[in-house]
Amino acid sequence: MNETTTITLQEVETAISKLDNIEKFQDNFLIIEKFVSDYYNYSISERENQNFNASYQYISAGFNLCNNTFIRLKKIIEENQNNELKNILDQKLFETEIQMLRFNSANNFTTGLFHFSNRNPGLANQFFSESEKNSKELYNKTKDSIFAIESELSKNYKYMSEGLENTLTGDLIDARKNYQIAKIGFEDIIKKLQHENTDENSLLKTKIDYVCRECTNMLHIANAQYYFRSKNYRLSFENYEKLISSYKQTITDFSGIDDDIDIDPDEDSDPVLESLKNFYQGNYFYYTGHMNIVKGLDFQESSKWEDALESFEKVRTDWTRSTEFLLKSNIPQALTLQETLIQNEFSIDQYISSCLKDRDQLQRINELEEKVKMQQEELFNMLKPSGITVNNIQDINNTVEQNVQIVQKIEYKTRENIKELLELLKTVPLNEFDKKEIESEGKELVESKEKGVKFLDKAKSFTEKISGIIKNVGEIATPIIPIVKALALMLA
């Protein structure tokens, strides 16, 4: 049969119904085999183009045709007693069963990719696990190394999906571990494919190269976020730098143009390729924005305010460019990333506001420190004439504390002396007016709530007043003269 001949679905269904025609069996089975193989390849091609609905349609149709063929073959085998023919039929039955398993595996793997692309890693993990089992079963039945590779591929996708799940839940330590395991696994597959240098392996190697690069990108993102949360902005910046370098290389691979991220599409370009290119360009500017946030925060910590504010403003430009490219891409992840970007845009003003606030606070702190420094110098200079030498704030604190204690002792002693004076005053024959005035003022001082210098100033005035009265009355004031002198000396 000419391989370029187009086979219709109706022809395949007819071929299945006529499998019992032994003379035409090989021709009919070849029609089925060719059609089913094409559907399988179409499903893989649509999956790689992120067209999951079309991929599912081919998988479903191909599986149903295989299942109908399988049922038909079993019935023919049951009815046929020719051992030689039965062996041929058994072999075709086995081949059909293998093809059914392939479609089943493809369905699980495609569903895993669908959920992974839509950032639903919990479900993706389940389907990748099933796909891994399917591929292991295929390998055990056929010993074909391609199924062993597909099993490894599913397993490493599962690790990568688990990494995404941990990233979304904030467990960045486990996320980094999962991405690292997946990355090593993908690299091992690439090495195995290099040993068997066939066209099919070369194509598969190229595809897995891109998957491995994407896994490495996710590892860079997890690292960057981990160091960002740890406020290690230098290492966070380095990982974002590696990430955008990788995206730039991917864009170059798609376009064949170096050092130009803003690439306009050609009129005759492949729409699928353009969609992917726009997606990676959107990612490039999205993470360039994150890199500029980290750069700005690093500047902010170093009090380089203008550089920090400039970096934060660049984020706005980066994310505007990212949105433009993502809108041009019809890949599911582009929509998810765009929604995330819209939510993150509000943070730009917050970073700018925080930077301005930190700058103003530091400026006020510097002004206050300068003011305190000037006041310290003034205080040092004020104390020098009094014979008190201080070198620092601790010296001042010690001096003040000592003086406070002295003042408290003088204040206490003064109150006690005034009390004693008032008792002795009762025995002195002063005129009633002077005596009552002294008693009144003395009692007021003893009961006064005032402390420190204010109290001592009033006590000094009171003592000077009594001293004047004593001078005028002569010897009759003899009993109180010693206590008045003591007050005068203490308050001098």
Residue pairs with C-beta under 8 A, 6 or more apart in sequence:
1 27
1 30
1 31
1 34
3 34
7 31
7 34
7 35
7 38
9 35
9 61
11 31
11 35
12 31
12 32
12 35
12 36
12 65
13 65
13 68
15 27
15 28
15 29
15 31
15 32
16 28
16 32
16 65
16 68
16 69
16 72
17 72
18 24
18 28
19 25
19 28
19 29
19 69
19 72
19 73
19 76
20 72
20 76
20 79
21 28
22 85
25 88
29 92
32 65
32 69
33 95
35 65
36 62
36 65
36 66
36 69
36 99
37 99
39 58
39 59
39 61
39 62
39 65
40 58
40 59
40 62
40 99
40 102
40 103
40 106
42 54
42 58
43 55
43 56
43 58
43 59
43 62
43 103
43 106
43 110
44 55
44 106
46 52
46 54
46 55
46 58
47 55
47 106
47 110
47 113
48 207
49 272
50 117
50 275
50 331
50 332
52 110
52 113
52 114
52 117
55 110
56 107
56 110
59 103
59 106
59 107
59 110
60 107
62 99
62 103
63 100
63 103
63 104
63 107
66 96
66 99
66 100
66 103
67 100
69 96
70 93
70 96
70 97
70 100
73 89
73 92
73 93
73 96
74 93
76 89
77 86
77 89
77 90
77 93
80 86
80 89
94 141
98 138
98 141
98 142
101 134
101 137
101 138
101 141
102 138
104 134
105 131
105 134
105 135
105 138
105 150
108 127
108 128
108 130
108 131
108 134
108 154
109 127
109 128
109 131
109 150
109 154
109 157
111 123
111 127
112 124
112 125
112 126
112 127
112 128
112 131
112 154
112 157
112 158
112 161
113 124
113 157
114 124
114 332
115 121
115 122
115 123
115 124
115 127
116 124
116 128
116 157
116 160
116 161
116 164
117 331
117 332
117 333
118 332
118 333
118 336
119 164
119 168
119 333
119 336
121 161
121 162
121 164
121 165
121 168
122 165
124 157
124 158
124 161
124 164
125 158
125 161
125 162
125 165
128 154
128 155
128 157
128 158
128 161
129 154
129 158
131 150
131 154
132 151
132 154
132 155
132 158
135 147
135 148
135 150
135 151
135 153
135 154
136 147
136 148
136 151
138 144
138 147
138 150
139 145
139 147
139 148
139 151
145 196
146 200
149 189
149 192
149 193
149 204
152 185
152 188
152 189
153 186
153 189
153 208
153 211
155 185
156 181
156 182
156 185
156 186
156 189
156 215
157 182
157 211
159 178
159 179
159 181
159 182
159 185
160 178
160 179
160 182
160 215
160 218
162 174
162 178
163 174
163 175
163 176
163 177
163 178
163 179
163 182
163 218
163 219
163 222
164 175
164 218
166 172
166 174
166 175
166 178
167 175
167 218
167 221
167 222
167 225
172 222
172 225
172 226
172 229
173 226
175 222
176 219
176 222
176 223
176 226
179 215
179 216
179 218
179 219
179 222
180 219
182 215
183 212
183 215
183 216
183 219
186 208
186 211
186 212
186 215
187 212
189 208
190 205
190 208
190 209
190 212
193 201
193 202
193 204
193 205
193 208
194 205
210 250
213 246
213 250
216 246
217 243
217 246
217 247
220 239
220 240
220 242
220 243
220 246
221 239
221 243
221 287
223 235
223 236
223 239
224 236
224 237
224 239
224 240
224 243
224 290
224 294
225 236
227 233
227 235
227 236
227 239
228 236
228 294
231 297
233 294
233 295
233 297
233 298
233 301
234 298
236 294
237 291
237 294
237 295
237 298
240 287
240 288
240 290
240 291
240 294
241 291
243 287
244 284
244 287
244 288
244 291
247 280
247 281
247 283
247 284
247 287
248 261
248 284
250 280
251 261
251 263
251 277
251 280
251 281
251 284
252 258
254 273
254 276
254 277
254 280
255 263
255 277
257 263
261 281
261 284
261 285
262 281
262 321
263 277
263 281
265 274
265 277
274 328
275 328
275 329
275 330
275 331
276 329
276 331
278 325
278 326
278 328
278 329
278 334
279 325
279 326
279 329
279 331
279 333
279 334
281 325
282 322
282 323
282 324
282 325
282 326
282 329
282 334
282 337
282 338
283 322
283 337
284 322
285 318
285 319
285 321
285 322
285 325
286 318
286 319
286 322
286 326
286 337
286 341
288 318
289 314
289 315
289 318
289 319
289 322
290 315
292 311
292 312
292 314
292 315
292 318
293 311
293 312
293 315
293 347
293 351
295 311
296 307
296 308
296 309
296 310
296 311
296 312
296 315
296 351
296 355
297 308
297 351
299 305
299 307
299 308
299 311
300 308
300 354
300 355
300 358
303 359
303 362
305 355
305 359
308 355
309 352
309 355
309 356
312 348
312 351
312 352
312 355
313 352
315 348
315 351
316 345
316 348
319 341
319 344
319 345
319 348
322 341
323 338
323 341
323 342
326 334
326 335
326 337
326 338
326 341
327 338
376 393
376 396
379 390
379 396
380 390
380 396
383 389
383 390
383 396
383 399
388 399
389 395
390 396
390 399
407 452
407 453
407 456
410 456
410 490
410 491
411 451
411 452
411 455
411 456
413 490
414 455
414 456
414 459
414 487
414 490
414 491
415 445
415 446
417 483
417 486
417 487
417 490
418 442
418 445
418 446
418 459
418 462
418 487
419 446
420 483
421 442
421 466
421 480
421 483
421 484
421 487
422 438
422 439
422 442
422 443
422 446
424 479
424 480
424 483
425 435
425 438
425 439
425 442
425 480
427 479
428 435
428 476
428 477
428 479
428 480
429 476
430 438
430 469
430 473
430 476
430 477
434 469
438 465
438 466
438 469
441 462
441 465
442 462
445 455
445 458
445 459
445 462
448 455
448 458
450 458
456 491
459 487
459 491
460 491
463 484
463 487
463 488
463 491
464 488
466 480
466 484
466 487
467 484
467 488
469 477
470 477
470 480
470 481
470 484
